Amino acid sequence: MKKILILCTAILLLATVFIWRAVAKPTRFGKFTGAPKAEVAALIDSPKAFVGKTVLIEGTIREQCQAMGCYFTFRAGEKGLHVDLQDVAMTAPMREGRAARVEGQMVPRSEGYQFFASAVEFR
């Protein structure tokens, strides 16, 4: 009886680990290159200065895409910076309200500029 109980406990533990690993989403997408850090406010205030330059930014995720998590917004005061994750994490985990660090470049878009991510880490 004791051996059966130990065997059942071991099977339950292994099954729990396998299920957790199967449903756990990764928190890091893409490859960080060690780009210099920039402030979100600086990118919002003078986006032209950052076009074509790879930089690292950090902030709290606001207004994340509810369908797939493919973009979110970093805020600096009342202004927001649209961060597009299309190339690195089209279906990113929902992390609205949590911290993230993102490496990428500013690119023009129809309403101004957006930050196009090449790597992202959710914290």
DONU-692513 format. One record per residue: residue number from 1; residue in three letters; x, y, z of N, C-alpha, C in turn. Coordinates in steps of 0.001 Angstrom, whole numbers, plus 500000, padded with zeros to 6 digits. Example, Ala and Ser with C-alpha at 12.3 -4.5 7.8 and 13.67 -1.06 7.14 Angstrom:
<nodes>
 num residu     nX     nY     nZ    caX    caY    caZ     cX     cY     cZ
   1    ala 513190 494310 507800 512300 495500 507800 513200 496700 507800
   2    ser 512850 497750 507080 513670 498940 507140 512900 500030 507870
</nodes>
This chain:
<nodes>
 num residu     nX     nY     nZ    caX    caY    caZ     cX     cY     cZ
   1    met 500813 498809 500000 500000 500000 500000 500862 501265 500000
   2    lys 501939 501227 500793 502847 502371 500895 503513 502647 499540
   3    lys 503909 501587 498825 504549 501743 497522 503575 502342 496502
   4    ile 502326 501951 496571 501317 502498 495650 501113 503984 495910
   5    leu 501064 504370 497181 500898 505780 497544 502086 506616 497057
   6    ile 503287 506119 497223 504490 506819 496756 504484 506926 495232
   7    leu 504118 505849 494564 504057 505854 493102 503014 506850 492596
   8    cys 501856 506869 493208 500795 507818 492811 501226 509259 493035
   9    thr 501886 509526 494148 502387 510875 494437 503428 511297 493405
  10    ala 504332 510400 493056 505359 510712 492056 504731 510992 490694
  11    ile 503749 510188 490311 503071 510405 489024 502335 511733 489019
  12    leu 501675 512059 490118 500962 513335 490221 501924 514517 490129
  13    leu 503060 514412 490789 504075 515474 490720 504601 515650 489300
  14    leu 504947 514572 488649 505450 514640 487275 504397 515207 486328
  15    ala 503163 514796 486472 502086 515305 485625 501904 516804 485832
  16    thr 501982 517257 487082 501856 518682 487383 502967 519487 486709
  17    val 504194 518996 486782 505329 519676 486149 505142 519734 484634
  18    phe 504757 518642 484019 504566 518625 482566 503433 519554 482137
  19    ile 502357 519572 482863 501230 520463 482526 501642 521912 482690
  20    trp 502338 522234 483777 502774 523611 484006 503696 524082 482880
  21    arg 504635 523244 482481 505565 523619 481401 504845 523772 480064
  22    ala 503791 522996 479860 503047 523064 478600 502231 524342 478488
  23    val 501717 524843 479589 500858 526028 479527 501584 527325 479878
  24    ala 502755 527250 480479 503504 528453 480844 504022 529139 479587
  25    lys 503744 530422 479482 504231 531179 478331 505605 531755 478644
  26    pro 506451 531858 477648 507773 532447 477885 507649 533928 478236
  27    thr 508643 534450 478910 508635 535860 479297 509644 536673 478499
  28    arg 510431 536026 477667 511455 536721 476878 511334 536297 475423
  29    phe 511298 537299 474540 511155 537045 473109 512219 537850 472374
  30    gly 512807 537288 471330 513841 537970 470564 515176 537923 471291
  31    lys 516172 538581 470689 517520 538592 471274 517946 540017 471574
  32    phe 518321 540249 472819 518832 541552 473229 520280 541675 472779
  33    thr 520638 542861 472276 521981 543072 471733 522857 543944 472615
  34    gly 522311 544447 473721 523082 545339 474583 523014 546783 474134
  35    ala 521935 547169 473492 521756 548537 473001 521720 549526 474173
  36    pro 522104 550770 473927 522074 551776 474999 520644 552058 475458
  37    lys 520517 552405 476730 519206 552672 477306 518764 554097 476975
  38    ala 517469 554249 476712 516882 555559 476456 515628 555700 477308
  39    glu 515222 556900 477568 514016 557163 478340 512808 557211 477409
  40    val 511703 556672 477867 510466 556672 477081 510067 558107 476751
  41    ala 510187 559004 477712 509825 560411 477501 510653 561035 476379
  42    ala 511928 560682 476292 512794 561226 475239 512340 560734 473864
  43    leu 511941 559487 473771 511454 558946 472500 510143 559606 472084
  44    ile 509287 559886 473048 508011 560539 472751 508227 561978 472330
  45    asp 509110 562697 473042 509328 564122 472775 510117 564389 471497
  46    ser 511088 563548 471179 511888 563765 469967 512111 562444 469234
  47    pro 511066 561889 468629 511183 560582 467972 512130 560568 466780
  48    lys 512239 561686 466062 513124 561728 464888 514576 561454 465253
  49    ala 514970 561830 466461 516354 561629 466900 516683 560153 467101
  50    phe 515656 559314 467220 515872 557896 467487 515552 556986 466301
  51    val 515104 557554 465206 514779 556751 464027 516049 556055 463523
  52    gly 515972 554740 463345 517106 553973 462841 518140 553603 463878
  53    lys 517943 554011 465136 518884 553681 466207 518245 552662 467135
  54    thr 518947 551577 467420 518441 550569 468339 518717 551003 469768
  55    val 517657 551051 470583 517783 551454 471985 516973 550509 472863
  56    leu 517260 550555 474150 516549 549773 475154 515685 550722 475971
  57    ile 514417 550372 476151 513527 551168 476992 512861 550250 478011
  58    glu 512479 550858 479131 511794 550113 480189 510595 550921 480648
  59    gly 509555 550221 481074 508387 550913 481575 507319 549944 482021
  60    thr 506164 550513 482365 505010 549728 482774 504058 549624 481594
  61    ile 503598 548427 481322 502733 548179 480166 501349 548763 480416
  62    arg 500872 549540 479463 499524 550112 479488 498826 549765 478188
  63    glu 497539 549634 478218 496716 549394 477021 497286 548322 476088
  64    gln 497438 547134 476564 497941 546029 475735 496826 545498 474840
  65    cys 497183 545069 473635 496240 544456 472705 495521 543308 473406
  66    gln 494201 543376 473460 493425 542373 474178 493230 541084 473377
  67    ala 493378 541153 472065 493175 539966 471235 494360 539006 471308
  68    met 495580 539537 471101 496755 538658 471041 497945 539183 471838
  69    gly 497884 540381 472362 499017 540936 473089 500118 541445 472191
  70    cys 499816 541685 470920 500835 542000 469912 501375 543432 469974
  71    tyr 500802 544274 470788 501336 545620 471008 500907 546086 472385
  72    phe 501579 547115 472880 501162 547764 474120 501671 549188 474113
  73    thr 501353 549921 475154 501751 551313 475261 502543 551525 476538
  74    phe 503640 552262 476430 504357 552785 477590 503915 554226 477729
  75    arg 503727 554705 478928 503321 556087 479166 504445 556875 479822
  76    ala 504502 558152 479449 505366 559136 480103 504470 560348 480345
  77    gly 503945 560453 481536 502965 561498 481827 501668 561182 481112
  78    glu 501159 562141 480383 499910 561952 479633 500142 561365 478249
  79    lys 501375 561358 477793 501684 560885 476443 502037 559404 476453
  80    gly 501717 558727 475343 501997 557303 475238 502886 556979 474052
  81    leu 503620 555879 474184 504468 555375 473108 503955 553996 472722
  82    his 503531 553862 471479 503027 552584 470956 504215 551664 470688
  83    val 504220 550494 471325 505296 549504 471156 504724 548314 470397
  84    asp 505222 548091 469193 504740 547008 468326 505626 545786 468502
  85    leu 505005 544640 468818 505740 543397 469051 505608 542413 467902
  86    gln 505089 542846 466788 504724 541973 465670 505812 540978 465275
  87    asp 507054 541412 465170 508112 540510 464690 508674 539579 465758
  88    val 508488 539903 467042 509091 539067 468084 508080 538286 468912
  89    ala 506875 538798 469063 505894 538122 469925 504481 538462 469477
  90    met 504079 537935 468336 502750 538229 467806 501648 537837 468792
  91    thr 501875 536786 469557 500919 536385 470593 501625 536423 471947
  92    ala 501827 537619 472454 502529 537813 473717 501583 537588 474893
  93    pro 502126 537206 476044 501280 537033 477218 500713 538379 477679
  94    met 499529 538343 478252 498898 539564 478755 499610 539996 480036
  95    arg 500231 541157 479992 500996 541663 481126 500658 543120 481442
  96    glu 499481 543553 481108 499081 544934 481358 499237 545255 482847
  97    gly 499884 546391 483124 500131 546804 484500 501448 546317 485067
  98    arg 502169 545513 484320 503456 544990 484784 504608 545645 484023
  99    ala 505804 545468 484539 506992 546060 483931 507490 545224 482751
 100    ala 508131 545907 481817 508748 545243 480668 509953 546049 480228
 101    arg 510864 545362 479572 511973 546058 478915 511962 545617 477468
 102    val 512219 546592 476593 512086 546345 475159 513275 546968 474442
 103    glu 513796 546237 473468 514854 546760 472617 514291 546864 471208
 104    gly 514581 547962 470527 514084 548146 469175 514397 549523 468635
 105    gln 513605 549942 467624 513842 551218 466943 512543 551983 466750
 106    met 512663 553294 466686 511529 554144 466340 511355 554083 464820
 107    val 510106 553957 464394 509786 553964 462967 508568 554854 462736
 108    pro 508518 555524 461583 507348 556356 461284 506113 555480 461066
 109    arg 504967 556005 461446 503690 555366 461141 502699 556472 460815
 110    ser 501522 556115 460389 500567 557105 459878 500266 558226 460861
 111    glu 500155 557923 462155 499834 558968 463142 501066 559554 463813
 112    gly 502235 559327 463314 503456 559837 463935 504539 558775 463930
 113    tyr 504874 558282 465120 505942 557293 465253 505514 556194 466217
 114    gln 506153 555034 466079 505955 553939 467014 507300 553276 467265
 115    phe 507372 552528 468342 508588 551795 468677 508405 550360 468204
 116    phe 509256 549911 467303 509163 548582 466719 510156 547674 467446
 117    ala 509664 546703 468203 510494 545869 469065 511252 544797 468297
 118    ser 512505 544568 468704 513291 543434 468197 513521 542425 469310
 119    ala 513276 542832 470571 513365 541930 471730 512512 542525 472847
 120    val 511872 541645 473607 511059 542093 474736 511168 541085 475875
 121    glu 511198 541618 477091 511196 540774 478286 510128 541301 479222
 122    phe 509191 540426 479562 508132 540781 480496 508589 540406 481899
 123    arg 508324 541268 482862 508752 540998 484249 507562 540795 485135
</nodes>
